Amino acid sequence: MRHLLLAALAATSSLPASAADPQVEAMAATVDAKVLAWRRDLHQHPELGNREVRTARQVAEHLRVLGFDDIRTGVATTGVTAVLRGGKPGPRIALRADMDALPVTERSGLSFASKATATFRGEAVGVMHACGHDAHTAILMGVAEALAKARADLPGEILFVFQPAEEGPPDGEAGGASEMLRQGLFAGFKPQAIFGLHVFSTLNAGQVGWRSGPAMAASDRFNIVVQGRQTHGSRPWGGIDPIVAAADMIGTAQTIVSRRQNISRLPVVVSFGAIKGGIRYNIIPDSVELIGTIRTFDDGMRDAVFADLANVAEKVAAAHGATVVAKIPDKPGNPVTYNDPALTERVVPSLRRAVGEANVVAMDLNMGAEDFSFYAREVPGFFFFVGATPRGQDALRAPSNHSPAFFLDEDALKVGTRAMLQLVLDHQRGTGA
């Protein structure tokens, strides 16, 4: 498998990504090699949310060398922001990339695979850019350099946002987009629009995906602690078994979506991501912790799922003689990622110019979530997707984002760089749709 992946890498990294606009192609070509090198370096040195110290240092130094203004570091712990002022009057916009990795042990077989480790929720874990944020950061660094070289002819001003902790900050810490806004991201520079991109496994390299209106789901995290009474495994009647109660709870919770929500209207997801309880084969423990996620597109449906899950937790636990402490939601989640329809209509033609109309795909609702959504509640936003799976491979069967085998066809770097440059230049010059 490792040899196959390395061969795929060698074959796909040289694939051309042509832009209809010769200026965009020329601008992107000057940074392609750097973007590739940055991505591989970042991939080999991933950092968890609010710990992106090395990444932030590289980004900030790059922006200093380019002569950007108003460079700020340490925003929302490790975030970096800076402003590029063009030589001509024009709109104010913002461009955002996320920098954090995931607690995932890499199984990609790449020569530059991550060997990094860290501690997450008290456990030793591998760390991997399993969602592609290394690509996002490298692409935006390349876009920054290409636009800086053309600043004399560039209309308007651009705020570059390199954000930590998109996947969520460590427990007990604040972070991510909401924290950047709370710390005044837009206080001194209020953009008229904000743009972002995400590499995505369900699209092939060369493709770009978009959706107007709601694009990605709201996400909420829940935490349920089932409290029983510890006893010897040979005498279950001597205690209260929280493991059996938790198992019953997980099964019953599946009916919240299948029997309680009208999923013909909008989709809903309730998923359990971790079960923690017990330490020895012959001891029934005192408690079991369940954590998971809820995904919705409608506030009313969201509230109903919260109420139903709390009811299931309480009533099922009671049926087993156990009790629960349930936090539903556990903390404020991400709202729906919403692409402003008017802005979307204006900029999608730029994507078509950049990669060709046949390669621009209108996408279905995506149950994934993004804290880019917080920015798009403050100003009109547009968030699009860049294909990551090699051409010729079934993208729907490829290892997904967040998988230890997630594989990025590096042609996505070229496509993302060109798509963002085309979008920005068209928007700033007023040459969109």
Secondary structure, DSSP 8 states (H G I E B T S, - for coil): -HHHHHHHHHHHTT-----SSHHHHHHHHTTHHHHHHHHHHHHHS---TT--HHHHHHHHHHHHHTT-EEEEEEETTTEEEEEEE-SEEEEEEEEEEE---BS----S--TT----EEEETTEEEE-B--SSHHHHHHHHHHHHHHHHHTGGG-EEEEEEEEES-TT---TT---HHHHHHHTTTTTS---SEEEEEEEEEEEETT-EEE-SEEEE-EEEEEEEEEE-B-EETT-GGGSB-HHHHHHHHHHHHHHHHHHHS-TTTS--EEEEEEEE--SSTTEE-SEEEEEEEEEES-HHHHHHHHHHHHHHHHHHHHHTT-EEEEEEEEEEEE--EEE-HHHHHHHHHHHHHHH-GGGEEE---B----THHHHHHHS-EEEEEEEEE-TTS-TTTS--TTSTT----THHHHHHHHHHHHHHHHHHHT---
